Amino acid sequence: MSVKSSSRVQFYLLVALFFGPLLVATWLYFGTSLRPSGQTHHGNLLDPVRPLPAATQWLTPEGDVAKDLSGDLWTLLQFVPDPCEEACQNDLYRSRQVWLALDRRRVRVQRIAVVTNAAEAEALAEIAEDVDPNLKLRVVEPGDPLRAFLRDPAHPQGTFYVIDPIGNWVLWYSPETDLRDIHTDFKKLLRLSKIG
């Protein structure tokens, strides 16, 4: 065997060593059913994301207009029924646990509970003042476009909504979603996000 043919064999072996695994991986991914699921989030992602209606007016329990979504924070939002009974209070507790578990990242997230009337907001504000001072209670009238925008009849009570700092609705979680899954998604979201 000559030196020239020996070096040519080595060259072809080197090319096969480089392109062989690449070809096998491409075939496994596209040619078989061994493809990964492609989903690592646990919430329901909106594609494309939808900006919140500009006509929405957030009111504090005192009746002042709040500008909570014009800042630079991610928002974990939930609707509170009137009256807020045990299941509702459990949902508020669950959102608090997710927020607390974010640890140092929680400064980038706010929690907002939306109620339909000021009396319910004031009652919850008294409870939250001692137990959960970081919960922002906001009154949104029943005819406000935000309710029609977010409140899908398919979303049961206890649904969590995620709104980005720009004011886009990006995710929602059903009440059955495990808190660890919501926490994992939020951590990943905050780690990858360049906003908020």
Helices and strands as residue ranges (DSSP letters): H 3-31, E 44-51, E 58-59, E 65-66, G 68-70, E 74-79, H 86-101, G 103-108, E 109-115, H 118-131, E 135-139, H 145-150, E 160-163, E 168-173, H 179-192
